Amino acid sequence: MLAIKKNLFNLNLITNLYNVRNAGLKYFAPPIKYDDFQPAERAKLRVMEKVPQYPSNLRPPKMQKRLRLMRGPELVHNTLLHKQYGIIATGGGRLRWGHYEMIRNTIGRKIDVNRMIATWRVPPPWQPVTKKGQGQRMGGGKGPIDHYVTPIRSGRVIVEISGKCEYAEVEPMLRQVAHILPFKAEAVSEDILKEKLIMEEEMEKSNTNLFAMKYVIQNNLNGCHRWLSPVDHKWFGKYL
């Protein structure tokens, strides 16, 4: 009986030793340094003009639709100047003055002005859009100017947010704004943009399909030139 009791006591000691929780040291990543951050006089987005200002002796000019201003990729304003966070368009479209106010109010309510700065990357509405009144007969010339818009191409940066903040803090407000815009857009950071470029290059290098869209269009397979548009010849079906 004594031997059995000793064995049970030893088993209890061993199980208790294994069940003891060891409190070890935890290693956290070092905090991000924001040495280059300088507070601005105006941290929030400014109010955009609803109508462009023309001289008093000049009649506001009318304009054609110019759909080419919304087609294709953006070649100039497609990178983040402050190398932090922003909203980038993934499709073409137009911004009206109401969209500017939606962006300004949404970001202005949620931004921390003490350590964040919001910056516009698009000009105010400048392209006139005409519209005739309801019930008018056809003819009679071009209608009056109804409102002004700003054409946006795919890859254009709409707004930027910089300062002493991380992506997890600004992502909810940027995603909310991008969801309401009249074209496809997404919230991005500098790291996300770099990863996208690397993935696109890798996909082009690792593509083993010889019959890609570019090859098909350039070689006129099945006589596709008969029904393709000039835009397809230029962008190879990537941009509508």
CYANA upper distance limits for C-alpha pairs under 8 A (distance plus 0.5 A):
  1 MET  CA      5 LYS  CA      6.77
  2 LEU  CA      6 LYS  CA      6.71
  3 ALA  CA      7 ASN  CA      6.75
  4 ILE  CA      8 LEU  CA      6.75
  5 LYS  CA      9 PHE  CA      6.65
  6 LYS  CA     10 ASN  CA      6.72
  7 ASN  CA     11 LEU  CA      6.74
  8 LEU  CA     12 ASN  CA      6.73
  9 PHE  CA     13 LEU  CA      6.81
 10 ASN  CA     14 ILE  CA      6.80
 11 LEU  CA     15 THR  CA      6.73
 12 ASN  CA     16 ASN  CA      6.59
 13 LEU  CA     17 LEU  CA      6.69
 14 ILE  CA     18 TYR  CA      6.90
 15 THR  CA     19 ASN  CA      6.69
 16 ASN  CA     20 VAL  CA      6.83
 34 TYR  CA    163 GLY  CA      8.12
 34 TYR  CA    164 LYS  CA      6.65
 37 PHE  CA    163 GLY  CA      6.44
 37 PHE  CA    164 LYS  CA      7.59
 38 GLN  CA    163 GLY  CA      8.45
 39 PRO  CA     43 ALA  CA      8.24
 39 PRO  CA    114 ASN  CA      8.05
 39 PRO  CA    115 ARG  CA      7.67
 39 PRO  CA    117 ILE  CA      8.20
 40 ALA  CA    117 ILE  CA      7.62
 42 ARG  CA    117 ILE  CA      8.31
 43 ALA  CA    113 VAL  CA      6.07
 43 ALA  CA    116 MET  CA      7.18
 43 ALA  CA    117 ILE  CA      4.98
 43 ALA  CA    118 ALA  CA      6.40
 44 LYS  CA    104 ARG  CA      8.27
 44 LYS  CA    107 ILE  CA      8.40
 44 LYS  CA    108 GLY  CA      6.44
 44 LYS  CA    111 ILE  CA      8.30
 44 LYS  CA    113 VAL  CA      7.55
 44 LYS  CA    117 ILE  CA      6.93
 44 LYS  CA    118 ALA  CA      5.98
 44 LYS  CA    119 THR  CA      8.09
 45 LEU  CA    104 ARG  CA      6.23
 45 LEU  CA    108 GLY  CA      7.65
 45 LEU  CA    118 ALA  CA      6.29
 45 LEU  CA    119 THR  CA      6.60
 45 LEU  CA    120 TRP  CA      7.27
 46 ARG  CA    104 ARG  CA      8.00
 47 VAL  CA    101 GLU  CA      7.92
 47 VAL  CA    104 ARG  CA      8.01
 48 MET  CA     97 TRP  CA      8.00
 48 MET  CA    100 TYR  CA      7.51
 48 MET  CA    101 GLU  CA      8.42
 48 MET  CA    124 PRO  CA      6.10
 49 GLU  CA     97 TRP  CA      8.29
 49 GLU  CA    124 PRO  CA      6.61
 49 GLU  CA    125 PRO  CA      7.75
 50 LYS  CA     97 TRP  CA      6.20
 50 LYS  CA    124 PRO  CA      8.03
 50 LYS  CA    125 PRO  CA      7.19
 50 LYS  CA    148 TYR  CA      7.87
 51 VAL  CA    125 PRO  CA      7.47
 51 VAL  CA    126 TRP  CA      7.89
 51 VAL  CA    147 HIS  CA      8.20
 51 VAL  CA    148 TYR  CA      7.11
 52 PRO  CA    124 PRO  CA      8.39
 52 PRO  CA    125 PRO  CA      7.64
 52 PRO  CA    126 TRP  CA      6.61
 54 TYR  CA     58 LEU  CA      6.96
 54 TYR  CA     59 ARG  CA      8.24
 54 TYR  CA     60 PRO  CA      7.33
 61 PRO  CA    128 PRO  CA      8.34
 62 LYS  CA    128 PRO  CA      6.62
 62 LYS  CA    129 VAL  CA      8.16
 62 LYS  CA    130 THR  CA      7.96
 62 LYS  CA    145 ILE  CA      7.56
 63 MET  CA    127 GLN  CA      7.77
 63 MET  CA    128 PRO  CA      6.70
 63 MET  CA    129 VAL  CA      7.85
 65 LYS  CA    129 VAL  CA      8.02
 67 LEU  CA     71 ARG  CA      7.28
 68 ARG  CA     72 GLY  CA      8.29
 69 LEU  CA    151 PRO  CA      6.53
 69 LEU  CA    152 ILE  CA      7.67
 69 LEU  CA    153 ARG  CA      7.48
 70 MET  CA     92 GLY  CA      5.38
 70 MET  CA     93 GLY  CA      6.35
 70 MET  CA     94 ARG  CA      8.13
 70 MET  CA    151 PRO  CA      6.12
 70 MET  CA    152 ILE  CA      5.90
 70 MET  CA    153 ARG  CA      5.24
 70 MET  CA    154 SER  CA      8.23
 71 ARG  CA     92 GLY  CA      6.61
 71 ARG  CA    153 ARG  CA      6.45
 71 ARG  CA    154 SER  CA      8.02
 71 ARG  CA    239 TYR  CA      7.22
 71 ARG  CA    240 LEU  CA      7.26
 72 GLY  CA     92 GLY  CA      8.35
 72 GLY  CA    153 ARG  CA      6.83
 72 GLY  CA    154 SER  CA      7.04
 72 GLY  CA    235 TRP  CA      7.66
 72 GLY  CA    239 TYR  CA      6.02
 72 GLY  CA    240 LEU  CA      8.08
 73 PRO  CA    153 ARG  CA      6.27
 73 PRO  CA    154 SER  CA      5.41
 73 PRO  CA    155 GLY  CA      6.49
 73 PRO  CA    156 ARG  CA      8.45
 73 PRO  CA    239 TYR  CA      8.08
 74 GLU  CA     78 ASN  CA      6.57
 74 GLU  CA    153 ARG  CA      5.92
 74 GLU  CA    154 SER  CA      6.29
 74 GLU  CA    155 GLY  CA      5.79
 74 GLU  CA    156 ARG  CA      6.03
 77 HIS  CA    121 ARG  CA      8.13
 77 HIS  CA    155 GLY  CA      8.34
 77 HIS  CA    156 ARG  CA      6.11
 77 HIS  CA    157 VAL  CA      6.59
 78 ASN  CA     88 ILE  CA      8.32
 78 ASN  CA    155 GLY  CA      5.89
 78 ASN  CA    156 ARG  CA      5.52
 78 ASN  CA    157 VAL  CA      6.19
 79 THR  CA    157 VAL  CA      7.43
 80 LEU  CA     84 GLN  CA      7.35
 80 LEU  CA     85 TYR  CA      7.81
 80 LEU  CA     86 GLY  CA      7.74
 80 LEU  CA    157 VAL  CA      7.77
 80 LEU  CA    160 GLU  CA      7.73
 80 LEU  CA    190 GLU  CA      7.50
 82 HIS  CA    160 GLU  CA      8.37
 82 HIS  CA    162 SER  CA      6.93
 83 LYS  CA    189 SER  CA      8.07
 83 LYS  CA    190 GLU  CA      5.93
 84 GLN  CA    160 GLU  CA      8.34
 84 GLN  CA    161 ILE  CA      7.51
 84 GLN  CA    162 SER  CA      6.29
 84 GLN  CA    189 SER  CA      6.01
 84 GLN  CA    190 GLU  CA      5.90
 85 TYR  CA    160 GLU  CA      6.37
 85 TYR  CA    161 ILE  CA      5.93
 85 TYR  CA    162 SER  CA      6.96
 85 TYR  CA    167 TYR  CA      7.36
 85 TYR  CA    170 VAL  CA      8.35
 85 TYR  CA    187 ALA  CA      8.04
 85 TYR  CA    188 VAL  CA      6.33
 85 TYR  CA    189 SER  CA      4.77
 85 TYR  CA    190 GLU  CA      6.94
 86 GLY  CA    157 VAL  CA      7.53
 86 GLY  CA    158 ILE  CA      7.84
 86 GLY  CA    159 VAL  CA      6.04
 86 GLY  CA    160 GLU  CA      4.62
 86 GLY  CA    161 ILE  CA      6.24
 86 GLY  CA    174 LEU  CA      7.59
 86 GLY  CA    187 ALA  CA      6.41
 86 GLY  CA    188 VAL  CA      6.13
 86 GLY  CA    189 SER  CA      6.89
 87 ILE  CA    157 VAL  CA      6.37
 87 ILE  CA    158 ILE  CA      6.04
 87 ILE  CA    159 VAL  CA      6.13
 87 ILE  CA    160 GLU  CA      7.18
 87 ILE  CA    174 LEU  CA      6.98
 87 ILE  CA    178 ALA  CA      7.20
 87 ILE  CA    185 ALA  CA      7.27
 87 ILE  CA    186 GLU  CA      6.17
 87 ILE  CA    187 ALA  CA      5.08
 87 ILE  CA    188 VAL  CA      6.53
 88 ILE  CA    154 SER  CA      8.47
 88 ILE  CA    155 GLY  CA      6.30
 88 ILE  CA    156 ARG  CA      6.04
 88 ILE  CA    157 VAL  CA      4.94
 88 ILE  CA    158 ILE  CA      6.34
 88 ILE  CA    159 VAL  CA      8.31
 88 ILE  CA    185 ALA  CA      6.09
 88 ILE  CA    186 GLU  CA      6.17
 88 ILE  CA    187 ALA  CA      7.03
 88 ILE  CA    188 VAL  CA      7.47
 89 ALA  CA    152 ILE  CA      8.14
 89 ALA  CA    153 ARG  CA      7.64
 89 ALA  CA    154 SER  CA      5.80
 89 ALA  CA    155 GLY  CA      5.68
 89 ALA  CA    156 ARG  CA      5.89
 89 ALA  CA    157 VAL  CA      7.00
 89 ALA  CA    158 ILE  CA      7.57
 89 ALA  CA    183 PHE  CA      7.70
 89 ALA  CA    184 LYS  CA      6.46
 89 ALA  CA    185 ALA  CA      4.60
 89 ALA  CA    186 GLU  CA      7.03
 90 THR  CA    153 ARG  CA      8.47
 90 THR  CA    154 SER  CA      5.25
 90 THR  CA    155 GLY  CA      6.11
 90 THR  CA    156 ARG  CA      8.36
 90 THR  CA    183 PHE  CA      8.20
 90 THR  CA    184 LYS  CA      5.75
 90 THR  CA    185 ALA  CA      5.50
 90 THR  CA    186 GLU  CA      7.60
 91 GLY  CA    153 ARG  CA      6.86
 91 GLY  CA    154 SER  CA      4.89
 91 GLY  CA    155 GLY  CA      7.91
 91 GLY  CA    183 PHE  CA      6.47
 91 GLY  CA    184 LYS  CA      5.70
 91 GLY  CA    185 ALA  CA      7.47
 92 GLY  CA    151 PRO  CA      8.16
 92 GLY  CA    152 ILE  CA      5.96
 92 GLY  CA    153 ARG  CA      5.00
 92 GLY  CA    154 SER  CA      5.73
 92 GLY  CA    183 PHE  CA      6.87
 92 GLY  CA    184 LYS  CA      8.18
 93 GLY  CA    151 PRO  CA      6.50
 93 GLY  CA    152 ILE  CA      5.79
 93 GLY  CA    153 ARG  CA      7.30
 93 GLY  CA    182 PRO  CA      7.29
 93 GLY  CA    183 PHE  CA      5.96
 94 ARG  CA    149 VAL  CA      6.51
 94 ARG  CA    150 THR  CA      5.95
 94 ARG  CA    151 PRO  CA      5.00
 94 ARG  CA    152 ILE  CA      6.19
 94 ARG  CA    182 PRO  CA      7.68
 94 ARG  CA    183 PHE  CA      8.17
 95 LEU  CA     99 HIS  CA      6.56
 95 LEU  CA    100 TYR  CA      7.80
 95 LEU  CA    125 PRO  CA      7.85
 95 LEU  CA    149 VAL  CA      5.90
 95 LEU  CA    150 THR  CA      5.58
 95 LEU  CA    151 PRO  CA      7.00
 95 LEU  CA    152 ILE  CA      7.79
 95 LEU  CA    182 PRO  CA      7.79
 96 ARG  CA    100 TYR  CA      7.29
 96 ARG  CA    125 PRO  CA      7.15
 96 ARG  CA    147 HIS  CA      8.42
 96 ARG  CA    148 TYR  CA      7.11
 96 ARG  CA    149 VAL  CA      5.29
 96 ARG  CA    150 THR  CA      7.23
 97 TRP  CA    101 GLU  CA      6.96
 97 TRP  CA    124 PRO  CA      8.40
 97 TRP  CA    125 PRO  CA      7.18
 97 TRP  CA    148 TYR  CA      8.04
 97 TRP  CA    149 VAL  CA      7.63
 98 GLY  CA    102 MET  CA      6.71
 99 HIS  CA    103 ILE  CA      6.73
 99 HIS  CA    181 LEU  CA      7.41
100 TYR  CA    104 ARG  CA      6.62
101 GLU  CA    105 ASN  CA      6.45
102 MET  CA    106 THR  CA      6.48
102 MET  CA    177 VAL  CA      8.28
103 ILE  CA    107 ILE  CA      6.58
103 ILE  CA    177 VAL  CA      6.66
104 ARG  CA    108 GLY  CA      6.24
105 ASN  CA    109 ARG  CA      6.61
106 THR  CA    110 LYS  CA      7.24
106 THR  CA    173 MET  CA      7.77
106 THR  CA    177 VAL  CA      7.64
107 ILE  CA    111 ILE  CA      6.24
107 ILE  CA    118 ALA  CA      8.48
107 ILE  CA    173 MET  CA      7.02
107 ILE  CA    174 LEU  CA      8.27
110 LYS  CA    173 MET  CA      7.59
111 ILE  CA    116 MET  CA      7.14
112 ASP  CA    116 MET  CA      6.07
113 VAL  CA    117 ILE  CA      7.18
115 ARG  CA    163 GLY  CA      6.07
115 ARG  CA    164 LYS  CA      5.72
115 ARG  CA    165 CYS  CA      7.67
116 MET  CA    161 ILE  CA      7.27
116 MET  CA    162 SER  CA      6.22
116 MET  CA    163 GLY  CA      4.97
116 MET  CA    164 LYS  CA      6.70
116 MET  CA    165 CYS  CA      7.36
117 ILE  CA    161 ILE  CA      6.08
117 ILE  CA    162 SER  CA      5.79
117 ILE  CA    163 GLY  CA      6.42
118 ALA  CA    159 VAL  CA      7.64
118 ALA  CA    160 GLU  CA      6.17
118 ALA  CA    161 ILE  CA      5.01
118 ALA  CA    162 SER  CA      7.12
119 THR  CA    159 VAL  CA      6.24
119 THR  CA    160 GLU  CA      5.63
119 THR  CA    161 ILE  CA      6.89
120 TRP  CA    158 ILE  CA      7.09
120 TRP  CA    159 VAL  CA      5.26
120 TRP  CA    160 GLU  CA      7.04
121 ARG  CA    157 VAL  CA      6.51
121 ARG  CA    158 ILE  CA      5.68
121 ARG  CA    159 VAL  CA      5.73
121 ARG  CA    160 GLU  CA      7.57
122 VAL  CA    157 VAL  CA      7.97
122 VAL  CA    158 ILE  CA      6.25
122 VAL  CA    159 VAL  CA      7.91
123 PRO  CA    150 THR  CA      7.76
124 PRO  CA    149 VAL  CA      8.49
124 PRO  CA    150 THR  CA      7.32
125 PRO  CA    148 TYR  CA      5.75
125 PRO  CA    149 VAL  CA      4.97
125 PRO  CA    150 THR  CA      5.21
126 TRP  CA    148 TYR  CA      6.18
126 TRP  CA    149 VAL  CA      6.39
126 TRP  CA    150 THR  CA      6.49
127 GLN  CA    148 TYR  CA      5.74
127 GLN  CA    149 VAL  CA      5.68
127 GLN  CA    150 THR  CA      6.57
127 GLN  CA    151 PRO  CA      8.20
128 PRO  CA    145 ILE  CA      6.68
128 PRO  CA    146 ASP  CA      7.99
128 PRO  CA    147 HIS  CA      6.55
128 PRO  CA    148 TYR  CA      4.96
128 PRO  CA    149 VAL  CA      7.02
129 VAL  CA    145 ILE  CA      6.17
129 VAL  CA    146 ASP  CA      6.34
129 VAL  CA    147 HIS  CA      6.04
129 VAL  CA    148 TYR  CA      6.28
129 VAL  CA    149 VAL  CA      7.74
130 THR  CA    142 LYS  CA      7.97
130 THR  CA    143 GLY  CA      6.11
130 THR  CA    144 PRO  CA      5.82
130 THR  CA    145 ILE  CA      4.61
130 THR  CA    146 ASP  CA      5.56
130 THR  CA    147 HIS  CA      7.62
131 LYS  CA    143 GLY  CA      5.86
131 LYS  CA    144 PRO  CA      6.52
131 LYS  CA    145 ILE  CA      6.82
131 LYS  CA    146 ASP  CA      6.06
132 LYS  CA    136 GLN  CA      7.57
132 LYS  CA    142 LYS  CA      8.47
132 LYS  CA    143 GLY  CA      5.36
132 LYS  CA    144 PRO  CA      7.06
152 ILE  CA    156 ARG  CA      7.11
161 ILE  CA    170 VAL  CA      8.35
165 CYS  CA    169 GLU  CA      7.13
165 CYS  CA    170 VAL  CA      8.07
166 GLU  CA    170 VAL  CA      7.46
167 TYR  CA    171 GLU  CA      6.21
167 TYR  CA    189 SER  CA      7.49
168 ALA  CA    172 PRO  CA      8.10
170 VAL  CA    174 LEU  CA      6.74
171 GLU  CA    175 ARG  CA      6.36
171 GLU  CA    187 ALA  CA      7.06
172 PRO  CA    176 GLN  CA      6.65
173 MET  CA    177 VAL  CA      6.83
174 LEU  CA    178 ALA  CA      6.62
174 LEU  CA    186 GLU  CA      8.33
174 LEU  CA    187 ALA  CA      5.97
175 ARG  CA    179 HIS  CA      6.62
175 ARG  CA    186 GLU  CA      6.98
175 ARG  CA    187 ALA  CA      5.93
176 GLN  CA    180 ILE  CA      7.22
177 VAL  CA    181 LEU  CA      7.03
178 ALA  CA    184 LYS  CA      7.95
178 ALA  CA    185 ALA  CA      5.66
178 ALA  CA    186 GLU  CA      5.98
178 ALA  CA    187 ALA  CA      7.18
179 HIS  CA    184 LYS  CA      8.17
179 HIS  CA    185 ALA  CA      7.56
179 HIS  CA    186 GLU  CA      8.15
181 LEU  CA    185 ALA  CA      7.70
188 VAL  CA    192 ILE  CA      6.45
188 VAL  CA    193 LEU  CA      7.33
189 SER  CA    193 LEU  CA      6.90
190 GLU  CA    194 LYS  CA      6.85
191 ASP  CA    195 GLU  CA      6.74
192 ILE  CA    196 LYS  CA      6.73
193 LEU  CA    197 LEU  CA      6.89
194 LYS  CA    198 ILE  CA      6.81
195 GLU  CA    199 MET  CA      6.60
196 LYS  CA    200 GLU  CA      6.66
197 LEU  CA    201 GLU  CA      6.79
198 ILE  CA    202 GLU  CA      6.69
199 MET  CA    203 MET  CA      6.56
200 GLU  CA    204 GLU  CA      6.77
201 GLU  CA    205 LYS  CA      6.77
202 GLU  CA    206 SER  CA      6.46
203 MET  CA    207 ASN  CA      6.34
210 LEU  CA    215 TYR  CA      7.77
211 PHE  CA    215 TYR  CA      6.37
211 PHE  CA    216 VAL  CA      6.53
212 ALA  CA    216 VAL  CA      6.69
213 MET  CA    217 ILE  CA      6.66
213 MET  CA    236 PHE  CA      6.64
213 MET  CA    237 GLY  CA      7.49
214 LYS  CA    218 GLN  CA      6.57
214 LYS  CA    236 PHE  CA      5.88
215 TYR  CA    219 ASN  CA      6.58
216 VAL  CA    220 ASN  CA      6.47
216 VAL  CA    221 LEU  CA      5.92
217 ILE  CA    221 LEU  CA      7.33
217 ILE  CA    224 CYS  CA      7.31
217 ILE  CA    225 HIS  CA      7.71
217 ILE  CA    233 HIS  CA      7.36
217 ILE  CA    236 PHE  CA      7.42
218 GLN  CA    233 HIS  CA      8.32
220 ASN  CA    224 CYS  CA      5.91
220 ASN  CA    225 HIS  CA      6.37
224 CYS  CA    228 LEU  CA      6.68
228 LEU  CA    232 ASP  CA      6.68
228 LEU  CA    233 HIS  CA      7.84
229 SER  CA    233 HIS  CA      7.27
230 PRO  CA    234 LYS  CA      6.88
231 VAL  CA    235 TRP  CA      6.59
231 VAL  CA    236 PHE  CA      8.09
231 VAL  CA    237 GLY  CA      8.20
231 VAL  CA    239 TYR  CA      8.43
231 VAL  CA    240 LEU  CA      8.06
232 ASP  CA    236 PHE  CA      5.18
232 ASP  CA    237 GLY  CA      5.45
232 ASP  CA    238 LYS  CA      8.28
232 ASP  CA    239 TYR  CA      8.42
232 ASP  CA    240 LEU  CA      8.50
233 HIS  CA    237 GLY  CA      8.31
235 TRP  CA    239 TYR  CA      6.74
